[in-house]
Amino acid sequence: MFIWQLFLSLLVAFAVNFVSAESFPEELRSDDPDVAKEQKAVYDLILKYQTALNSGDTKTILTLFSPESYSQWNNKPTDDTSEERRKRYKRLFGEEKFETDFQFDSIEVHGNMAFVRTHHERGATVVNIKTGYTSIDLNRELFVLQKINGEWLIRVYMFNTNPIQGEA
C-alpha cells in the first residue's frame, strides 16, 4: 500500500510540475531554476492582470499593483495612486470591453525586481460598449514588478501604441 501511495504522490507531483512548466513558455525561462521559478510567478501575475482586464475587473487589477506604483497610458495623465487607478479602470470598463492576449517578449528577474515586455500579436479586440464599434488595439507594454513581502506586484505599468509589434 505504501509503495502505491508513494508512486501516486510522485506521479501527481510530476503532473503538476509538467502542467506548470508547459504553461510558461520555455524560450522565456532562465537556465537557473531559482530565477525560472520567479519568472513563472511574474508570468502568472501578468496573466492575472490580463484575465482581470478582459473581464473588466477593476477590484482584482488594483490588488496586483504595489501601494507605491504608477500607470502610464497613451495620451493620459500618470496615475500614481490607487484611487486614480481605480477611477481610470472603472471609467475604461464602463466604455470598453477587451479581449487581450499578451504575447511575452521577455521576463527578466533581478533580485526583487522584474521587467516584463509584452505586445499584442494580433491586436487586442476592443468593443465600445455604447456604440458596439469593434477596433483592434495594437500595444506594447512594459511591466516593472517588485517583490514585496514575498509577493510580486506591479510597480510601473506603461504602454505605447505601435502597429509593428514585438520588434526590439
C-alpha atoms as one frame of an Amber mdcrd trajectory, in Angstrom:
protein
   0.000   0.000   0.000   2.803   2.423   0.941   4.555   1.856  -2.420   1.347
   2.725  -4.314   0.830   5.879  -2.245   4.408   6.907  -2.886   4.059   6.150
  -6.592   0.801   8.119  -6.841   2.312  11.050  -4.912   5.292  11.152  -7.266
   3.005  10.886 -10.297   0.852  13.772  -9.067   3.928  15.896  -8.315   5.304
  15.195 -11.784   1.961  16.036 -13.420   1.667  19.321 -11.504   5.205  20.328
 -12.446   4.663  19.267 -16.053   1.460  21.319 -16.392   3.093  24.266 -14.645
   6.135  24.123 -16.909   4.019  23.761 -20.040   2.031  26.903 -19.267   5.193
  29.018 -19.062   6.962  29.409 -22.442  10.328  27.670 -22.470  12.002  30.413
 -24.504  11.422  32.838 -21.627  12.848  30.574 -18.911  16.214  31.084 -17.324
  18.537  28.090 -17.046  18.816  28.922 -13.337  15.934  27.063 -11.611  15.587
  29.726  -8.897  15.270  32.513 -11.467  12.889  30.404 -13.584  10.658  29.908
 -10.534  10.450  33.691 -10.034   9.876  34.240 -13.759   6.930  31.829 -13.590
   5.454  33.740 -10.643   5.834  37.018 -12.559   4.307  35.432 -15.682   1.331
  34.234 -13.632   0.793  37.729 -12.212   0.692  39.273 -15.698  -1.800  36.609
 -16.766  -3.962  37.550 -13.753  -3.825  41.150 -14.957  -4.816  40.024 -18.461
  -7.748  37.997 -17.114  -8.940  40.916 -14.977  -8.576  43.301 -17.926 -10.609
  41.010 -20.168 -13.345  40.627 -17.557 -13.450  44.330 -16.615 -12.463  43.513
 -13.034 -11.132  46.733 -11.506 -11.075  45.261  -7.989  -8.667  42.482  -8.944
  -6.490  44.799 -11.022  -5.997  47.085  -8.028  -4.728  44.156  -5.923  -1.985
  43.473  -8.483  -0.343  46.897  -8.051   2.028  47.800  -5.241   0.991  50.657
  -2.915   3.614  52.911  -4.493   3.047  52.350  -8.200   2.468  54.179 -11.443
   0.349  53.596 -14.533   1.224  55.497 -17.661  -1.145  55.155 -20.606  -1.067
  56.740 -24.035  -2.422  60.288 -24.017  -3.471  60.108 -20.348  -2.039  61.623
 -17.172   0.027  59.323 -14.953  -1.981  57.532 -12.283   0.151  57.385  -9.169
  -2.425  56.495  -6.527  -4.781  53.552  -6.157  -7.745  55.927  -6.238  -6.645
  57.477  -9.540  -6.096  53.992 -10.957  -9.491  52.802  -9.698 -11.232  55.739
 -11.411  -9.299  55.203 -14.658 -10.128  51.478 -14.899 -13.730  51.963 -13.801
 -14.205  54.614 -16.496 -12.417  52.455 -19.067 -14.517  49.379 -18.320 -17.678
  51.487 -18.468 -16.757  52.462 -22.022 -14.954  49.453 -23.486 -14.735  45.657
 -23.345 -11.398  43.969 -24.043 -10.157  40.718 -25.480  -6.422  40.954 -24.851
  -3.885  38.185 -25.336  -0.441  39.305 -24.204   2.467  37.849 -26.143   5.519
  37.811 -23.896   8.741  39.189 -25.351  10.853  38.897 -22.216  10.702  38.317
 -18.480  13.806  39.405 -16.591  14.199  38.929 -12.859  16.941  40.699 -10.926
  16.622  40.191  -7.186  13.322  41.697  -6.028  12.701  43.495  -9.343  11.310
  42.090 -12.586  10.817  43.552 -16.049   8.261  42.179 -18.479   7.790  43.241
 -22.097   4.666  42.171 -23.953   2.843  43.001 -27.152  -0.444  42.127 -28.846
   0.470  39.959 -31.791  -2.925  40.214 -33.462  -4.037  43.272 -31.537  -6.439
  43.365 -28.635 -10.065  43.458 -29.660 -11.786  46.468 -28.100 -15.550  46.896
 -28.205 -17.098  50.281 -27.474 -19.965  49.384 -25.144 -22.161  52.313 -26.177
 -21.835  52.019 -29.959 -20.804  48.381 -30.376 -17.930  49.512 -32.617 -15.086
  46.986 -32.576 -11.486  48.025 -33.106  -8.062  46.464 -32.862  -5.694  47.917
 -30.260  -2.018  47.331 -31.025   0.119  47.967 -27.967   3.478  47.141 -26.491
   3.561  47.013 -22.695   6.238  47.330 -20.079   5.583  45.999 -16.594   8.073
  46.656 -13.811   7.353  44.437 -10.825   8.688  44.464  -7.301   8.629  41.592
  -4.844   7.204  42.918  -1.580   6.813  40.620   1.428   7.266  37.587  -0.830
   4.643  38.700  -3.378   5.225  40.070  -6.864   3.283  43.286  -7.528   3.215
  45.724 -10.419   5.265  48.825  -9.626   5.139  50.521 -13.047   2.825  49.778
 -15.970   3.076  51.631 -19.218   2.275  51.021 -22.841   2.519  52.618 -26.206
   0.583  52.031 -29.369   2.579  50.756 -32.289   1.332  48.799 -35.296   4.669
  46.968 -35.592   4.556  44.590 -32.672   7.198  42.567 -30.933  10.173  44.220
 -32.584  13.101  45.324 -30.477
